[in-house]
Amino acid sequence: MKKNIIIILGEPNSISYEIFLKSLNYIKNQKFKFIIIGNYSLLKKQADYLKIKININFYFAKIGNLKNKKFNFINIDYIQEKPFDLTSNKSNEFIKKCFQCAVTLIKKKIASKLINLPINKSKFTKNKYNGITEYIAKITNNKNKENMLLFNENFSVLPLTTHIPLKNVYKEFSYKKIEKACKNINNFYFKTLKRKKLKIGILGLNPHNGENGYIGIEEKKIIIPAIKKLKKKYHIIGPMSPDTSFLQREKLNIDVLIGHYHDQVLTTFKTKFNLNAINITIGLPFIRISPDHGVGTGIIGKGIADPKSFKKAIKFFFKYNV
């Protein structure tokens, strides 16, 4: 189980299959065994269109007859004549079957590592879930235990709320959510990464931390009391003023910044690291990673997608031996 990595090939009409194809030589040289879940016919069509050679011998398998091979490929039915069809809206059931297959493998303890390539959240989750992070937690019976961590070896960020309207953020965070994030970060860094030290920074919600209630009361009401209580258990600094938090982070050698909404921490993080980062779901009994970017709507089929973040996802597993 420890050496099996599941790779879900992701959104059929996106840059996902291209990223996988461009990473084949890199993947071949890794010590792990891979269980690929997707549609081979579409993979071949896109490979031909992009003029990328599939230089791997896949063993085509079912969940019940996986072999001791470097590359098992579980083919999920998906009919599409063209290599790319940007007008298609029929991928939802296909992606759902891919995830169901992966979850079955994890529950059977055939694998404990999962990478999914980019998926169009607006199509797939259809407002039932805030994102793939929440979807995976739900279908693995880990609802409300998860957090989304944008990870780089030197520094990471965690948004307490993910894909929700900004006007709803203040309704969604609480002491319990801050506590859960600190617990998940602590477990991940100490137990999974085997780190010996960890420093967490927690941002305020409002400009200048609310200026003692003049701009907003969330700091006084929730964030400051939470930090005071949690400092007894975790190495926490805060609340940090959002506008200078990334500068202070470097000066204070903070390992993880917790923000209260998606763009509060992701905008600067992505500007700094671009594709040199990965999205890890922490708080689950297995490791789930996705590249730190979307489906690449503007570059689909152009052959210019960069597989760097996907390769970092693979590298994470052998670097930390998880």
Secondary structure, DSSP 8 states (H G I E B T S, - for coil): -TTEEEEE---SSSSHHHHHHHTHHHHHTSSSEEEEEE-HHHHHHHHHHHT-------EEE-GGG--S-SEEEEE-----SSS--TT----HHHHHHHHHHHHHHHHTTS-SEEEE----HHHHTTTSSSSHHHHHHHHTT-TTS-EEEEE-SS-EEEESS-SS-GGGHHHH--HHHHHHHHHHHHHIIIIIS--S---EEEE-SSGGGGGTTTS-SHIIIIIHHHHHHHTTTS-EEEEE-GGGHHHHHHHHT-SEEEESSHHHHHHHHHHHHTTS-EEEEESSSSEEEEESS---GGGTTSS----HHHHHHHHHHHHHT-
